[in-house]
């Protein structure tokens, strides 16, 4: 009796299972790559917004930094920036030991946004000396 060539049901099911596992793994890889790209884009935009705020604060007189910090720094109203918010913290430095920082003011610009894992932020800090 001659045996006919072909695949058994077990071989066919094993091939389908291996194909399904490979497809799911590839789709997960594509999803993670896309999410990483979006996260990187958000960090880049937030960093640029914070840098722009610090640049605007350079043009404010030293004596009025605390009063004007929140009005000088604005996030553009374009739809691309609607997910971002910001806080500006102005902290006069008073330490005289070991370094004299009494004539410095610390400016912290925090840009934050909602990400799938929760709120994410970028903070840029700088020191500004009295004129």
ROZAMAR-551478 format. One record per residue (C-alpha): residue in three letters; x, y, z. Coordinates in steps of 0.2 Angstrom, whole numbers, m for minus. Last residue first. Example, Ala and Ser with C-alpha at 12.3 -4.5 7.8 and 13.67 -1.06 7.14 Angstrom:
// residues 2
<'SER' <68 m5 36>>
<'ALA' <62 m22 39>>
END
This chain:
// residues 131
<'UNK' <108 466 187>>
<'UNK' <104 452 199>>
<'UNK' <109 435 194>>
<'UNK' <98 422 186>>
<'UNK' <100 403 189>>
<'UNK' <93 390 178>>
<'UNK' <81 375 179>>
<'UNK' <72 365 165>>
<'UNK' <59 353 170>>
<'UNK' <51 340 158>>
<'UNK' <35 331 164>>
<'UNK' <25 316 163>>
<'UNK' <8 313 170>>
<'UNK' <2 295 169>>
<'UNK' <6 279 160>>
<'UNK' <m4 283 144>>
<'UNK' <4 301 144>>
<'UNK' <m4 317 151>>
<'UNK' <7 332 149>>
<'UNK' <19 342 159>>
<'UNK' <31 357 156>>
<'UNK' <40 363 171>>
<'UNK' <50 379 171>>
<'UNK' <61 382 186>>
<'UNK' <70 399 188>>
<'UNK' <82 400 203>>
<'UNK' <86 418 208>>
<'UNK' <104 424 212>>
<'UNK' <110 438 223>>
<'UNK' <111 428 239>>
<'UNK' <121 414 231>>
<'UNK' <137 417 240>>
<'UNK' <146 400 240>>
<'UNK' <149 390 256>>
<'UNK' <139 398 264>>
<'UNK' <129 413 259>>
<'UNK' <113 405 255>>
<'UNK' <98 416 251>>
<'UNK' <92 410 234>>
<'UNK' <76 418 227>>
<'UNK' <65 405 220>>
<'UNK' <54 408 205>>
<'UNK' <43 393 200>>
<'UNK' <35 392 183>>
<'UNK' <22 380 179>>
<'UNK' <17 373 162>>
<'UNK' <3 364 153>>
<'UNK' <4 353 137>>
<'UNK' <m10 344 128>>
<'UNK' <m15 359 118>>
<'UNK' <2 361 110>>
<'UNK' <m2 353 93>>
<'UNK' <m19 361 93>>
<'UNK' <m11 378 92>>
<'UNK' <m14 390 107>>
<'UNK' <5 393 110>>
<'UNK' <11 390 128>>
<'UNK' <13 406 138>>
<'UNK' <28 412 148>>
<'UNK' <27 430 152>>
<'UNK' <11 430 162>>
<'UNK' <17 417 175>>
<'UNK' <35 425 177>>
<'UNK' <28 442 179>>
<'UNK' <27 445 198>>
<'UNK' <42 434 203>>
<'UNK' <53 441 189>>
<'UNK' <49 459 193>>
<'UNK' <66 464 201>>
<'UNK' <76 455 188>>
<'UNK' <68 464 173>>
<'UNK' <60 452 161>>
<'UNK' <70 449 144>>
<'UNK' <78 433 151>>
<'UNK' <61 426 156>>
<'UNK' <56 425 138>>
<'UNK' <71 414 134>>
<'UNK' <67 403 149>>
<'UNK' <49 401 142>>
<'UNK' <56 396 125>>
<'UNK' <67 383 133>>
<'UNK' <52 376 142>>
<'UNK' <42 375 126>>
<'UNK' <57 367 117>>
<'UNK' <59 354 130>>
<'UNK' <41 350 130>>
<'UNK' <41 348 111>>
<'UNK' <56 336 112>>
<'UNK' <49 326 126>>
<'UNK' <32 324 117>>
<'UNK' <41 318 101>>
<'UNK' <51 305 111>>
<'UNK' <35 299 119>>
<'UNK' <27 297 102>>
<'UNK' <42 288 95>>
<'UNK' <42 276 110>>
<'UNK' <23 273 107>>
<'UNK' <26 269 89>>
<'UNK' <41 257 93>>
<'UNK' <30 248 106>>
<'UNK' <16 245 94>>
<'UNK' <27 239 80>>
<'UNK' <36 227 92>>
<'UNK' <19 221 99>>
<'UNK' <13 218 81>>
<'UNK' <29 208 77>>
<'UNK' <26 197 93>>
<'UNK' <8 194 88>>
<'UNK' <12 189 71>>
<'UNK' <26 177 77>>
<'UNK' <14 168 89>>
<'UNK' <1 167 76>>
<'UNK' <13 159 63>>
<'UNK' <19 147 76>>
<'UNK' <1 142 80>>
<'UNK' <m3 140 62>>
<'UNK' <12 129 59>>
<'UNK' <8 118 74>>
<'UNK' <m10 116 68>>
<'UNK' <m5 110 51>>
<'UNK' <8 98 58>>
<'UNK' <m6 90 70>>
<'UNK' <m18 89 56>>
<'UNK' <m6 79 46>>
<'UNK' <2 86 30>>
<'UNK' <3 78 13>>
<'UNK' <10 64 4>>
<'UNK' <0 48 1>>
<'UNK' <7 32 7>>
<'UNK' <7 17 m5>>
<'UNK' <0 0 0>>
END
